[in-house]
Amino acid sequence: MTLAMIKLLKPIAHCYGVINAINLAKKVANEYKDKNIYVFGLLVHNEEVTKELDGYGIKTIDLTNKNPLEVLKKFTSRDIVIFTAHGHPDVYEDILSIKGVTYFDATCPKVKECFNAIRGSKETIYIGKRNHPEANAALTQNDNVLFYDINEKFDYSQVKTDNPLIINQTTLSFLELEDIHKEIKENIKNPNIIDEICDATLLRQKAINELGDDIDTIIIVGSKKSSNTMKLYEVAKKKHLNKAIYLLENIEDCKKLDIKYKNAVIASGTSTPLNTINQIKEYLENK
């Protein structure tokens, strides 16, 4: 009799950028116990991480349907502000500096690398998802940035040069990006394409893409608000039409489903805590 098996598809759980952001937030909480500490938006896109930060007395500000500039103006010198891993416009820091508010920057190093490239370019086409915080911040890095929304048709008549910088949100799918790059090459004479999908995201997508026929079930763990988690799920759905594929945010989601498997893998977005992944694996192995 062959026993059912579940394995973790590596890399798994938090990436370096997420670990760095969480550690920074915890360090600030320990050093400024007499201050009000706020994360300006979601530090990373995972509700379990937000709950963990709550335990440290760190308040997360939900910016949905809010004007960020107006929210920033309400902080005082009694407050500490932590900017998220997704990056932010420089003007946010200017507002806090004028008000004498201490702030910390948890922006992922890979995102900063992307922003620096945009700043040094004469013309940029930035590929991303509309209203994602990383994309919003990227579009403020230079006055000559054109936005290529992955869900809309791009207007090439806007492009003024033959060799604009082509760069992208770090959490996109490499499969969709391949198609977009092909289209851009057909419409622009000499595009300077820099693929900025972060290594942690790319490795996970390729590991999912390369799964063999012996695997019958794929479980993606992460928040539906997480771009890289949703892209991982999209790669799985596109590549593995004959496999059972599940998207779970936490153990509660898992318990609601009757997941049956023979050979399963669990993969995760880069902001998913290892504890959440292990809870799901243990539950499925012992139910």
Secondary structure by P-SEA (a helix, b strand, c coil): cccccccccccccccaaaaaaaaaaaaaaaacccccccccccccccaaaaaaaaaacbbbbbcccccaaaaaaaccccbbbbbccccccaaaaaaaaaacccccccccaaaaaaaaaaaaccccccccccccaaaaaaaaccccccccccccccccccccccccbbbbcccccaaaaaaaaaaaaaccccccccccccaaaaaaaaaaaaccccccbbbbbcccccaaaaaaaaaaaacccccbbbbbccaaaaaaccccccbbbbbbcccccaaaaaaaaaaaacc
